[in-house]
Amino acid sequence: MNYQTYLIDLDGTMYRGKDKIPEAKIFIDRLNEKNLDYYFLTNNTTKTPQQVADNLMNNHQITADAKHVVTPSLATADYVKNMFDDDVSNHSAYVIGEYGLKSAIFGTGIKLNEVDPDVVIVGLDYDVTYHKFELATLAIKRGAFFIGTNADTNLPNERGLVPGAGSVISLVETSTQQKAKYIGKPERDIVDYAVSEKGFDPKTAVMVGDNYNTDIKCGLNAGIETLLVYTGVSTHEDIAKETRKPTHEVESLDQWDV
């Protein structure tokens, strides 16, 4: 099938930590040559879309700008705006996370409230402390709606597998005995947000990624076709065990005909 829109994962698909994947740049160049739409669907909430695009351009020579980037931060901010019948500025939130998440959430106009907010949002925070967990736990126990940005337990980087947002969120889930409402991959919410925001037809879109449990499951959950590339997390042995297979599989992106 000739797809019109590509939804593309980053780490393991476009690069590995700080290491380049040479086929990735060539793949994006081919999409641009054919004037095909593409958006990078990342589970990274620590950076703004512009920072993500700058990393792609400056460190990997991959053509990108902020409009090409869709993050759980943006999708979560949109979800929060739609939670309320009235103006979001009449409501409040407490957020555990980095600047990429906080700038998106508080950019909606919602107020900061550490005591009795309407919603608590938890994402990856490199400087998370017991005090932050305490505030989040108490607020949720008082009735705040609990959102987790994404369920990734670990993140691959050049040092190995380090704790991800899911590890931070799971502590709050344990302390509150409540499951978070997740927004990022593998949930379909981030795809629904991308469709709404970017205006493409999901019937002619494909999800491209290296991780079956996040990227491919996200495509399956959203009802769009999928392309698994074996340059990152998932292996042939992993996929052999799955009953729901990716639509397509390639060893590297240079094997894919756009």
Buried (B, 14 or more C-beta within 10 A) or exposed (E): EEBBBBBBBBBBBBBBEEEBBEBBBEBBEBBEEEEBBBBBBBBBBBBBBBBBBBBBEEEBEBBBEEEBBBBBBBBBBBBBBEBBEEEBEEBBBBBBBBEBBBBBBBEBEBEEBBEEBBBBBBBBBEEBEEEBBEBBBBBBEEEBBBBBBBBBBBBBEEEEEEBBBBBBBBBBBEBBEBEBBBBBBBBBBBBBBBBEBBEBEBEBBBBBBBBBBBBBBBBBBBEBBBBBBBBBBBEEEBBEEBEEBBBBBBEBBEEBEB
